[in-house]
Amino acid sequence: MNATRYFHCNAALSAVLCGALWLLPAVVRASDPDDVARFRAGKSCVKCDLRYVHAPDMKFKDADIRGAYMFNINLSGARIAGAQMQSVNLEEANLERADLSNTRLDRAVLNGTNLSGATMIGATLAQVVANKANFDAADLSNADLTTADLRSSSFIFAFAEEGNFMSADLRDTNFTKARLGGAQFMNANLTRANFSAARLLAVDMREANLSFSNLTASDLSYSNLTGAVLRGANLKGANLTGVNLSNADLQGADFTGAEMGSTLLEGAVACNAKMPMGMVVPPALLAKCED
């Protein structure tokens, strides 16, 4: 972070006084005026200092602002589709209802960022760090969030059909009532994630870790959870029609009231699992139970 001290030590000042002044807190510039001018003009501004800039409803397209420092910037309602924003710092930024369609945000820092209601169709967010970010009601359809760190973020009512969350860290995320049909979650860490009442038709969750996740009343019809870990997961009232749970770890999971017609369970482990009323757990599913 750049800082400027507004004093000058010269021969007229004693060494003691000069040293004392140097210990005073620095006066930190909010942003670079020249950088801000370029940014507001819609010009490319690589590695610019744009922190704390107030620019709601701003419009620029295909601009190159890679590596920009945009801490706490206000871009609510902005139209910045197609911009190159790789490795930008957008911590605590306000991007509510912004249009980020097809924007490149790979490796960006989005901790605490407000992206509620944002349009991010086709955006790339591979390897982003976005802890406790707000994606509520955002449209992430066809977005790429491969290997993203999204811990404790919120996606309530979000749209992410065909979104790619492969190998992402999604621990403690909230996807309540999100629409995620066809999304990719293979190898993702979804420990304690909340998918209650979410629409998850035909998602790919192979080898995903869903330990202690909340999937109550969710619709997982025709999804692939081969080899997934669902230890202690809550699937009460979930629709698991045609779901592939082959070789999955279902120990301690609760399937009370779930619809499991045509569900594949070959090779799964279901020790201490609560199955729907009337469903008998095949002995083979208990053969690998731990003591």
Backbone bond lengths (Angstrom), bond angles and torsions (degrees), N, CA, C in turn:
res aa  C-N    CA-C-N  psi(-1)  N-CA   C-N-CA  omega(-1)  CA-C   N-CA-C  phi
1 M - - - 1.468 - - 1.523 109.77 -
2 N 1.323 117.01 126.49 1.461 121.75 -179.97 1.510 110.70 -73.16
3 A 1.319 116.01 147.21 1.460 120.26 179.14 1.520 108.37 -146.86
4 T 1.344 115.72 151.53 1.464 121.36 -179.73 1.516 108.82 -130.16
5 R 1.328 116.64 133.38 1.457 120.59 177.03 1.513 107.90 -105.84
6 Y 1.308 115.78 126.18 1.451 120.94 -172.20 1.529 112.02 -93.57
7 F 1.327 115.53 61.40 1.446 121.05 171.41 1.520 107.26 -156.87
8 H 1.309 115.36 162.36 1.463 119.02 -178.66 1.529 108.90 -135.90
9 C 1.304 114.37 122.12 1.459 119.12 179.15 1.532 108.81 -83.86
10 N 1.306 115.76 122.37 1.459 119.53 177.57 1.527 109.31 -134.44
11 A 1.285 115.27 -172.64 1.466 119.56 -175.26 1.506 112.39 -63.67
12 A 1.354 117.94 -22.20 1.459 120.80 -177.41 1.530 111.53 -74.57
13 L 1.299 116.17 -15.90 1.457 119.71 -178.73 1.516 109.21 -103.68
14 S 1.288 114.71 140.00 1.462 118.36 178.08 1.518 109.42 -70.16
15 A 1.298 115.15 157.40 1.459 120.03 178.81 1.517 111.01 -61.90
16 V 1.355 116.70 -35.44 1.457 120.28 -179.48 1.518 110.88 -66.21
17 L 1.365 115.21 -46.84 1.454 119.38 -179.25 1.525 110.82 -64.93
18 C 1.315 115.70 -41.29 1.455 120.34 179.78 1.526 110.53 -61.82
19 G 1.333 115.86 -41.55 1.456 119.45 178.75 1.505 112.01 -64.94
20 A 1.341 116.27 -37.80 1.454 119.77 179.59 1.521 110.87 -65.55
21 L 1.338 116.25 -41.25 1.466 119.57 179.04 1.521 111.31 -63.24
22 W 1.318 115.32 -36.49 1.452 118.96 -178.51 1.520 112.31 -64.63
23 L 1.338 116.72 -25.64 1.458 120.24 -179.86 1.526 112.84 -81.85
24 L 1.351 117.45 -9.19 1.461 119.46 178.67 1.522 110.37 -68.08
25 P 1.363 117.20 151.08 1.464 119.76 179.46 1.521 111.27 -57.58
26 A 1.309 116.30 143.13 1.456 121.46 179.56 1.525 110.26 -74.69
27 V 1.328 115.21 149.03 1.453 121.15 173.00 1.522 107.31 -90.32
28 V 1.307 117.54 113.95 1.455 121.64 -172.55 1.514 110.09 -93.35
29 R 1.326 115.94 127.65 1.449 119.83 177.59 1.522 109.89 -69.25
30 A 1.315 117.25 141.85 1.459 120.48 179.13 1.511 110.93 -69.77
31 S 1.309 118.03 -37.35 1.451 122.72 178.89 1.521 107.83 -170.08
32 D 1.328 116.64 172.75 1.454 120.32 178.95 1.523 109.54 -89.39
33 P 1.348 118.49 120.14 1.474 120.87 -176.61 1.526 113.51 -56.75
34 D 1.328 117.06 -40.74 1.460 119.70 179.63 1.529 111.21 -65.77
35 D 1.334 115.26 -40.24 1.464 119.37 178.11 1.524 110.36 -64.19
36 V 1.325 116.10 -42.66 1.467 120.29 -179.47 1.530 110.69 -62.56
37 A 1.321 116.19 -40.84 1.467 120.32 179.74 1.528 110.76 -61.88
38 R 1.319 116.46 -43.96 1.462 120.26 178.07 1.522 110.97 -63.07
39 F 1.316 115.47 -43.13 1.462 121.00 -178.66 1.528 110.92 -63.23
40 R 1.324 116.63 -46.53 1.465 120.31 -179.16 1.534 111.90 -66.18
41 A 1.315 116.33 -24.49 1.465 120.35 177.61 1.529 111.70 -82.17
42 G 1.336 116.19 -1.66 1.458 120.32 178.17 1.507 113.88 79.49
43 K 1.344 116.97 16.66 1.450 120.95 -178.62 1.527 110.59 -90.85
44 S 1.307 115.52 159.14 1.455 119.90 176.96 1.523 109.54 -64.18
45 C 1.324 115.60 145.87 1.471 119.77 -173.78 1.531 108.41 -152.41
46 V 1.311 116.78 72.52 1.457 122.08 -177.42 1.526 110.66 -68.08
47 K 1.329 116.63 131.60 1.463 124.57 178.61 1.535 112.67 59.10
48 C 1.297 117.27 30.09 1.466 120.90 179.27 1.522 111.98 -74.50
49 D 1.323 114.92 155.40 1.463 122.14 176.22 1.525 107.82 -96.16
50 L 1.325 116.31 103.41 1.466 121.41 -174.87 1.520 112.06 -124.91
51 R 1.300 116.46 23.71 1.472 118.64 -177.85 1.519 111.42 -64.80
52 Y 1.309 115.25 144.63 1.465 124.77 176.79 1.533 114.12 65.24
53 V 1.322 118.47 8.20 1.465 120.07 179.19 1.530 109.85 -65.51
54 H 1.321 115.68 137.48 1.470 121.60 178.33 1.525 107.91 -105.53
55 A 1.343 116.24 102.44 1.461 119.71 -175.71 1.525 111.34 -140.37
56 P 1.347 117.38 54.98 1.467 119.03 178.73 1.522 111.05 -64.70
57 D 1.329 115.43 148.31 1.467 122.89 177.49 1.524 113.65 63.57
58 M 1.324 117.09 15.48 1.462 119.97 178.08 1.529 110.10 -66.73
59 K 1.338 116.20 148.87 1.461 120.70 -179.29 1.530 110.30 -125.68
60 F 1.326 116.46 120.18 1.456 120.65 169.03 1.520 107.41 -153.71
61 K 1.305 116.91 148.28 1.453 121.64 -173.69 1.516 110.41 -129.66
62 D 1.326 114.17 137.95 1.468 121.61 175.35 1.527 113.47 61.18
63 A 1.333 118.12 20.47 1.468 120.80 178.92 1.529 110.24 -72.31
64 D 1.314 116.36 154.37 1.457 122.40 178.71 1.527 108.82 -106.89
65 I 1.319 116.48 104.05 1.472 120.82 179.02 1.529 109.77 -125.32
66 R 1.318 115.65 35.49 1.460 120.19 179.81 1.530 111.71 -56.15
67 G 1.338 114.82 138.67 1.449 120.78 175.77 1.517 115.14 70.50
68 A 1.317 118.00 10.66 1.470 120.39 -179.21 1.530 110.70 -68.85
69 Y 1.325 114.76 148.75 1.465 121.41 176.98 1.522 107.29 -97.80
70 M 1.346 116.12 104.80 1.463 122.02 -171.34 1.527 111.54 -122.00
71 F 1.312 115.44 34.88 1.460 120.34 -179.39 1.531 110.99 -56.47
72 N 1.340 116.19 128.41 1.461 122.64 174.07 1.535 113.53 62.35
73 I 1.323 117.29 20.75 1.458 120.58 178.17 1.526 109.57 -70.57
74 N 1.317 117.25 149.38 1.464 121.68 177.14 1.526 108.81 -108.90
75 L 1.335 115.99 105.79 1.459 122.24 177.66 1.526 110.08 -122.47
76 S 1.317 116.59 32.25 1.460 119.83 -179.34 1.524 109.82 -60.83
77 G 1.312 115.43 133.10 1.457 120.12 179.26 1.513 114.63 73.20
78 A 1.338 118.32 5.71 1.466 121.00 -178.02 1.525 110.97 -69.68
79 R 1.327 115.32 155.29 1.458 121.83 177.41 1.524 107.42 -115.85
80 I 1.340 115.57 97.51 1.463 120.64 -173.91 1.525 110.34 -128.48
81 A 1.323 115.81 38.20 1.464 120.94 -178.45 1.523 111.29 -60.95
82 G 1.335 115.02 139.77 1.453 120.67 174.79 1.508 115.96 76.54
83 A 1.322 117.91 7.36 1.467 120.43 -177.77 1.528 111.35 -72.56
84 Q 1.333 115.80 152.65 1.458 122.56 173.54 1.531 107.48 -93.00
85 M 1.333 116.73 104.96 1.463 120.74 -174.97 1.524 111.24 -126.66
86 Q 1.326 116.99 31.13 1.444 119.67 179.38 1.531 111.07 -62.08
87 S 1.317 115.42 139.17 1.471 123.27 174.61 1.526 113.85 63.06
88 V 1.336 119.13 20.20 1.461 120.16 176.01 1.525 109.87 -75.16
89 N 1.321 116.11 155.46 1.461 121.50 174.23 1.525 107.68 -104.42
90 L 1.318 115.93 108.43 1.467 122.44 -179.27 1.523 111.24 -116.65
91 E 1.311 117.13 29.57 1.462 119.65 179.75 1.523 110.63 -58.59
92 E 1.343 115.17 135.58 1.467 122.78 176.79 1.531 112.58 60.45
93 A 1.314 117.61 17.65 1.467 120.81 -179.66 1.528 110.81 -77.67
94 N 1.323 115.86 158.08 1.465 122.05 176.80 1.524 108.68 -110.13
95 L 1.339 115.89 106.83 1.453 122.40 178.01 1.527 110.37 -120.34
96 E 1.307 115.48 29.85 1.461 120.47 -178.61 1.533 110.21 -58.99
97 R 1.321 115.90 129.17 1.475 124.29 177.55 1.542 112.34 62.52
98 A 1.302 118.72 16.01 1.467 120.76 177.99 1.526 110.44 -74.32
99 D 1.318 116.41 151.95 1.459 121.97 176.34 1.520 108.80 -98.94
100 L 1.327 115.66 107.37 1.461 122.38 -179.21 1.525 110.32 -116.85
101 S 1.307 117.18 28.61 1.463 120.92 -178.33 1.523 110.85 -57.53
102 N 1.331 115.42 132.88 1.477 122.03 177.26 1.524 113.45 58.97
103 T 1.320 116.95 18.95 1.467 120.93 177.45 1.520 110.52 -79.79
104 R 1.340 117.31 143.78 1.460 122.59 178.83 1.526 108.99 -95.33
105 L 1.332 115.66 109.35 1.462 121.21 -179.64 1.531 111.37 -119.39
106 D 1.304 117.81 23.26 1.459 120.82 -178.64 1.530 111.07 -55.90
107 R 1.318 115.69 135.70 1.474 124.21 176.66 1.528 113.22 64.90
108 A 1.311 117.47 15.43 1.469 120.44 177.40 1.533 110.59 -73.95
109 V 1.325 115.54 157.96 1.463 121.83 175.90 1.528 107.44 -105.94
110 L 1.338 116.06 119.02 1.462 121.69 -174.99 1.524 111.62 -127.11
111 N 1.306 117.79 29.20 1.455 120.51 -179.28 1.527 110.89 -60.94
112 G 1.330 116.00 124.94 1.457 120.35 177.63 1.515 114.51 72.06
113 T 1.327 118.28 10.97 1.462 121.57 -177.15 1.523 111.31 -76.84
114 N 1.331 116.41 141.57 1.462 122.01 177.46 1.518 109.55 -95.55
115 L 1.333 116.71 107.63 1.456 122.94 177.98 1.524 110.54 -118.15
116 S 1.325 116.72 24.24 1.457 119.98 -177.88 1.518 110.97 -62.96
117 G 1.312 115.93 132.62 1.455 120.68 179.22 1.512 114.52 72.65
118 A 1.329 117.97 6.24 1.466 120.62 -178.64 1.528 110.84 -73.16
119 T 1.326 116.23 149.87 1.459 122.11 174.94 1.520 107.91 -99.56
120 M 1.335 116.09 113.85 1.462 120.92 -175.05 1.527 110.30 -128.15
121 I 1.316 116.31 34.13 1.458 121.15 -178.03 1.533 109.93 -61.02
122 G 1.329 115.59 125.58 1.453 120.11 177.70 1.513 115.41 71.38
123 A 1.333 117.79 8.70 1.466 120.61 179.04 1.533 109.93 -71.54
124 T 1.315 116.50 153.05 1.460 120.54 175.63 1.525 109.19 -110.86
125 L 1.332 115.26 124.32 1.456 121.85 -178.83 1.527 110.04 -129.74
126 A 1.309 116.99 35.01 1.453 120.75 -179.29 1.525 110.34 -60.89
127 Q 1.313 116.34 132.96 1.468 124.06 176.18 1.527 113.37 65.24
128 V 1.316 118.66 17.97 1.466 118.62 175.78 1.526 110.01 -68.24
129 V 1.318 116.22 154.63 1.460 122.56 172.65 1.520 106.24 -112.33
130 A 1.323 116.09 109.36 1.461 120.31 -173.44 1.525 109.65 -137.15
131 N 1.315 116.20 66.27 1.460 120.67 177.60 1.531 110.38 -76.94
132 K 1.310 116.24 134.64 1.469 122.98 177.93 1.536 112.36 57.58
133 A 1.314 116.41 32.22 1.465 120.61 175.56 1.527 109.68 -84.25
134 N 1.326 116.55 157.93 1.461 122.03 -177.74 1.528 109.82 -111.25
135 F 1.346 116.01 107.97 1.456 122.37 177.04 1.538 110.52 -110.64
136 D 1.319 118.15 20.63 1.458 120.64 -176.08 1.529 111.08 -56.99
137 A 1.335 115.88 130.91 1.471 122.94 178.23 1.526 113.21 60.99
138 A 1.329 118.24 13.62 1.468 120.65 176.13 1.524 109.73 -76.61
139 D 1.326 116.54 153.78 1.459 121.85 177.64 1.523 108.78 -104.42
140 L 1.339 115.50 104.21 1.458 122.72 -178.95 1.525 111.00 -109.73
141 S 1.322 117.16 26.58 1.454 120.74 -178.59 1.526 110.44 -57.18
142 N 1.331 115.38 131.10 1.472 122.05 179.68 1.526 113.57 61.21
143 A 1.315 118.39 15.95 1.464 120.92 177.37 1.528 110.16 -77.66
144 D 1.310 116.02 152.21 1.460 122.34 -179.38 1.530 109.62 -108.19
145 L 1.339 115.94 108.79 1.462 121.50 178.70 1.525 110.41 -117.81
146 T 1.311 116.41 34.24 1.452 121.87 -178.32 1.533 111.26 -57.06
147 T 1.328 116.12 130.90 1.476 124.85 178.11 1.526 113.28 57.56
148 A 1.317 118.11 20.63 1.469 121.05 178.42 1.530 110.80 -71.21
149 D 1.319 116.42 149.02 1.464 122.80 174.71 1.525 107.02 -100.58
150 L 1.334 116.24 100.84 1.467 122.41 -173.46 1.523 111.75 -118.25
151 R 1.298 117.07 29.43 1.460 120.74 -175.20 1.529 112.65 -58.11
152 S 1.331 114.56 135.13 1.473 123.43 175.85 1.530 113.05 62.38
153 S 1.316 118.02 19.16 1.460 120.65 176.89 1.528 109.92 -85.27
154 S 1.337 115.88 163.55 1.462 121.35 -176.22 1.517 110.83 -117.35
155 F 1.345 115.59 128.86 1.460 123.00 178.73 1.532 110.29 -125.17
156 I 1.312 117.67 33.77 1.462 121.41 -177.19 1.533 109.60 -60.70
157 F 1.342 116.09 129.68 1.468 122.30 -179.47 1.535 112.99 60.46
158 A 1.332 117.96 15.67 1.466 119.70 179.43 1.530 111.02 -72.76
159 F 1.320 115.91 155.99 1.455 123.29 174.72 1.528 107.09 -110.15
160 A 1.316 116.55 121.54 1.467 119.46 179.33 1.528 110.21 -143.95
161 E 1.345 116.45 40.20 1.451 119.42 176.89 1.525 110.26 -57.94
162 E 1.340 115.34 133.63 1.467 122.08 -179.13 1.532 112.76 62.77
163 G 1.317 117.41 14.81 1.462 120.11 176.38 1.523 110.63 -69.66
164 N 1.318 116.76 152.79 1.458 121.96 -177.85 1.531 110.26 -112.55
165 F 1.352 115.34 105.60 1.466 122.32 177.86 1.531 110.07 -110.51
166 M 1.304 117.21 25.32 1.458 120.94 -174.82 1.533 111.56 -58.36
167 S 1.331 115.85 129.09 1.473 123.57 178.19 1.527 112.90 60.86
168 A 1.315 118.45 19.16 1.467 121.89 178.67 1.522 110.64 -78.31
169 D 1.332 115.91 153.27 1.464 121.63 174.93 1.519 107.36 -94.84
170 L 1.329 115.84 105.04 1.463 122.09 -174.75 1.526 111.21 -119.38
171 R 1.292 116.54 30.48 1.462 119.70 178.79 1.530 110.91 -62.28
172 D 1.337 115.03 133.32 1.472 122.46 175.33 1.530 112.90 64.85
173 T 1.313 118.35 21.11 1.463 120.42 176.21 1.524 110.34 -80.77
174 N 1.326 115.82 158.75 1.460 121.53 -177.44 1.528 109.58 -119.54
175 F 1.335 116.04 107.09 1.457 122.53 178.56 1.532 111.28 -108.86
176 T 1.309 118.16 28.54 1.457 120.99 -177.65 1.529 111.27 -53.65
177 K 1.327 115.75 126.10 1.467 124.11 177.00 1.532 113.34 59.21
178 A 1.324 116.83 20.82 1.465 119.69 176.45 1.523 110.25 -75.71
179 R 1.320 116.39 154.25 1.461 122.56 177.81 1.527 107.55 -107.49
180 L 1.348 114.85 110.46 1.452 120.93 -169.01 1.525 112.40 -128.00
181 G 1.313 117.63 25.46 1.453 120.80 -177.26 1.516 112.87 -53.99
182 G 1.336 116.09 131.08 1.450 120.89 176.94 1.522 115.46 74.09
183 A 1.334 117.42 7.44 1.467 120.09 -178.59 1.530 111.22 -72.35
184 Q 1.327 115.56 156.24 1.465 122.67 -179.92 1.532 109.60 -104.88
185 F 1.348 115.92 119.96 1.464 120.95 177.51 1.535 110.17 -126.17
186 M 1.296 118.25 20.86 1.456 120.57 -176.05 1.533 110.63 -58.84
187 N 1.329 116.14 129.94 1.475 124.12 178.77 1.529 113.34 66.21
188 A 1.323 118.36 10.95 1.471 120.68 179.26 1.524 110.66 -75.13
189 N 1.319 115.84 150.15 1.461 121.54 175.03 1.522 107.97 -95.57
190 L 1.333 116.33 105.15 1.463 123.01 -176.44 1.524 110.84 -114.11
191 T 1.308 116.62 28.25 1.461 121.03 179.69 1.528 110.76 -56.91
192 R 1.309 115.94 127.20 1.478 124.93 178.89 1.539 112.92 62.27
193 A 1.315 117.91 17.61 1.470 120.10 176.38 1.526 109.77 -69.43
194 N 1.327 116.15 151.06 1.465 121.70 -178.74 1.529 109.20 -110.66
195 F 1.336 115.64 109.79 1.463 121.89 177.80 1.531 110.84 -114.49
196 S 1.309 118.18 26.66 1.466 120.12 -175.79 1.523 110.19 -59.75
197 A 1.343 114.83 130.88 1.466 123.26 178.69 1.530 112.73 59.91
198 A 1.329 117.50 20.55 1.465 120.44 178.80 1.528 110.21 -82.15
199 R 1.323 115.67 152.55 1.463 122.15 177.95 1.524 107.27 -99.12
200 L 1.337 115.42 109.88 1.461 121.93 -172.20 1.526 111.56 -124.49
201 L 1.298 118.03 38.70 1.454 121.54 -176.59 1.525 111.48 -62.33
202 A 1.321 115.16 130.17 1.462 122.66 173.91 1.533 113.45 55.00
203 V 1.335 117.35 37.61 1.465 119.89 175.77 1.521 109.87 -81.99
204 D 1.315 116.25 157.02 1.459 122.57 177.75 1.523 108.13 -105.74
205 M 1.346 115.63 105.35 1.464 121.04 179.80 1.520 110.28 -119.43
206 R 1.309 117.79 30.96 1.459 120.65 179.36 1.531 110.83 -59.62
207 E 1.325 114.50 131.11 1.468 122.32 177.25 1.530 113.26 63.32
208 A 1.303 117.96 12.50 1.474 120.45 178.60 1.527 110.42 -74.59
209 N 1.324 115.86 151.62 1.464 121.29 176.94 1.521 108.83 -100.09
210 L 1.343 115.78 106.71 1.460 122.43 -179.45 1.521 111.11 -112.71
211 S 1.316 116.52 28.63 1.466 120.47 -178.80 1.525 111.08 -57.02
212 F 1.337 115.93 129.67 1.468 123.14 176.38 1.535 112.84 59.46
213 S 1.307 116.55 22.44 1.470 119.72 176.97 1.523 110.54 -77.83
214 N 1.322 115.78 159.60 1.465 122.37 179.88 1.524 108.60 -108.20
215 L 1.328 116.41 108.45 1.457 122.31 -179.77 1.516 111.22 -119.08
216 T 1.310 117.20 26.53 1.458 120.89 -177.41 1.529 110.63 -61.06
217 A 1.334 114.86 134.24 1.464 122.41 176.83 1.526 113.29 57.80
218 S 1.324 117.91 18.84 1.463 120.56 177.38 1.530 109.56 -82.52
219 D 1.316 116.27 159.99 1.463 121.26 178.98 1.520 108.83 -113.27
220 L 1.330 115.29 103.21 1.462 122.43 -178.36 1.523 111.58 -106.21
221 S 1.300 117.70 21.58 1.456 121.49 -174.32 1.524 112.26 -49.23
222 Y 1.342 115.11 131.34 1.464 123.14 173.63 1.536 113.56 60.24
223 S 1.319 116.23 26.29 1.467 120.63 177.00 1.527 110.54 -87.82
224 N 1.325 115.50 160.64 1.455 121.48 -178.93 1.523 109.54 -111.11
225 L 1.344 115.93 107.86 1.460 121.78 178.72 1.528 110.78 -116.68
226 T 1.308 116.15 32.64 1.458 120.78 179.37 1.527 110.44 -56.88
227 G 1.331 116.08 126.03 1.455 120.90 178.11 1.516 115.15 71.29
228 A 1.325 118.02 8.41 1.467 120.73 179.70 1.524 110.80 -71.77
229 V 1.333 115.88 154.57 1.473 121.50 177.07 1.520 107.67 -104.37
230 L 1.339 115.93 117.45 1.466 121.75 -178.93 1.521 110.86 -122.91
231 R 1.305 116.08 32.93 1.465 119.85 -178.87 1.523 110.88 -60.35
232 G 1.318 115.97 126.07 1.462 121.00 176.96 1.515 113.90 68.28
233 A 1.333 117.98 11.41 1.469 120.45 -178.74 1.528 110.58 -72.61
234 N 1.335 115.17 150.47 1.462 121.67 179.05 1.523 108.57 -104.29
235 L 1.333 116.94 108.95 1.456 122.30 -179.65 1.529 111.25 -118.57
236 K 1.315 117.07 30.09 1.462 120.62 -179.37 1.522 110.37 -59.73
237 G 1.319 115.40 127.91 1.453 119.96 176.17 1.514 114.92 70.31
238 A 1.328 118.14 11.15 1.464 120.72 -179.33 1.529 110.62 -76.51
239 N 1.327 115.81 153.48 1.459 121.06 175.73 1.518 108.20 -98.35
240 L 1.341 115.59 109.40 1.451 122.00 -177.57 1.526 110.85 -113.81
241 T 1.312 116.96 28.05 1.452 121.44 -179.78 1.531 110.51 -59.95
242 G 1.316 115.75 124.32 1.457 120.42 176.83 1.512 115.03 69.30
243 V 1.335 118.37 13.10 1.468 121.29 -179.21 1.530 110.29 -76.49
244 N 1.307 116.17 140.81 1.455 121.96 177.81 1.525 109.20 -96.45
245 L 1.334 115.81 106.22 1.462 122.23 178.53 1.529 110.77 -109.98
246 S 1.301 116.97 25.03 1.457 120.35 -179.41 1.534 110.90 -59.41
247 N 1.339 114.71 133.83 1.474 121.69 177.96 1.527 113.59 60.71
248 A 1.324 116.95 17.26 1.460 120.38 178.23 1.521 110.98 -80.39
249 D 1.318 116.54 153.63 1.461 122.46 176.65 1.527 107.50 -96.94
250 L 1.324 116.88 105.39 1.459 122.79 -175.45 1.524 111.81 -108.61
251 Q 1.303 117.88 19.08 1.462 120.93 -174.49 1.528 111.08 -62.93
252 G 1.331 115.08 124.81 1.462 121.36 177.37 1.514 114.23 75.15
253 A 1.326 118.29 5.78 1.470 120.51 179.40 1.522 110.34 -74.49
254 D 1.331 116.75 152.23 1.459 122.21 -178.04 1.531 109.38 -112.27
255 F 1.332 116.45 109.42 1.464 122.70 179.73 1.534 111.93 -105.76
256 T 1.319 117.54 19.84 1.452 121.16 -177.45 1.527 110.80 -55.39
257 G 1.332 116.19 126.30 1.466 120.40 177.87 1.510 115.07 74.28
258 A 1.335 118.11 5.50 1.467 120.70 -179.17 1.517 110.74 -77.61
259 E 1.310 116.97 150.77 1.460 123.45 173.47 1.526 108.18 -92.34
260 M 1.347 115.93 117.19 1.461 119.49 -174.28 1.527 111.69 -125.45
261 G 1.326 117.25 34.95 1.455 120.32 177.24 1.519 111.30 -66.77
262 S 1.321 116.45 130.37 1.476 123.07 178.87 1.521 112.91 62.31
263 T 1.334 117.75 19.63 1.466 120.78 177.03 1.530 109.66 -73.16
264 L 1.313 117.09 132.86 1.458 121.99 179.51 1.522 109.66 -90.74
265 L 1.341 116.72 125.56 1.463 121.34 -176.78 1.526 112.61 -125.45
266 E 1.300 117.72 13.46 1.456 120.93 -176.76 1.528 111.60 -59.69
267 G 1.318 115.57 124.53 1.459 121.25 177.23 1.512 114.47 80.34
268 A 1.339 117.78 0.29 1.467 120.27 179.33 1.521 110.72 -73.82
269 V 1.324 116.35 160.26 1.464 122.52 176.61 1.518 107.10 -115.76
270 A 1.342 117.42 120.13 1.471 121.20 -172.20 1.519 112.96 -123.46
271 C 1.327 117.29 32.17 1.457 119.92 179.74 1.530 110.73 -59.23
272 N 1.324 116.66 131.79 1.473 124.18 176.45 1.532 112.97 61.65
273 A 1.315 117.51 15.07 1.465 120.23 176.87 1.527 109.55 -78.09
274 K 1.324 116.91 144.83 1.462 122.16 176.44 1.522 107.78 -97.72
275 M 1.334 116.09 110.00 1.445 121.04 -176.48 1.530 110.66 -92.18
276 P 1.346 117.32 162.99 1.468 120.30 178.77 1.522 110.99 -58.65
277 M 1.326 116.49 151.20 1.453 122.06 -179.06 1.527 110.61 -55.65
278 G 1.323 115.31 130.07 1.454 120.84 178.30 1.515 113.80 90.17
279 M 1.324 117.57 -11.14 1.461 119.87 179.80 1.523 109.88 -89.81
280 V 1.325 115.76 123.86 1.453 121.19 179.46 1.521 109.34 -94.39
281 V 1.319 116.10 127.76 1.464 120.29 179.66 1.524 108.95 -73.74
282 P 1.319 117.87 120.66 1.466 120.36 178.26 1.518 110.47 -57.76
283 P 1.339 117.93 138.57 1.479 120.68 -179.28 1.525 113.18 -54.09
284 A 1.334 116.36 -30.92 1.465 119.24 -178.56 1.520 112.24 -62.96
285 L 1.341 117.01 -27.45 1.465 120.41 -178.98 1.524 111.76 -76.25
286 L 1.332 116.04 -11.16 1.453 119.99 -179.36 1.526 111.60 -106.69
287 A 1.331 116.13 -2.10 1.468 119.89 -173.78 1.511 112.97 -68.00
288 K 1.349 117.45 -27.51 1.460 120.64 -176.71 1.530 113.53 -100.59
289 C 1.321 116.73 16.13 1.457 120.13 -176.15 1.516 111.05 -62.70
290 E 1.334 114.21 139.60 1.456 119.30 176.51 1.521 109.67 -78.13
291 D 1.314 115.99 151.14 1.466 120.19 179.46 1.523 110.17 -69.84
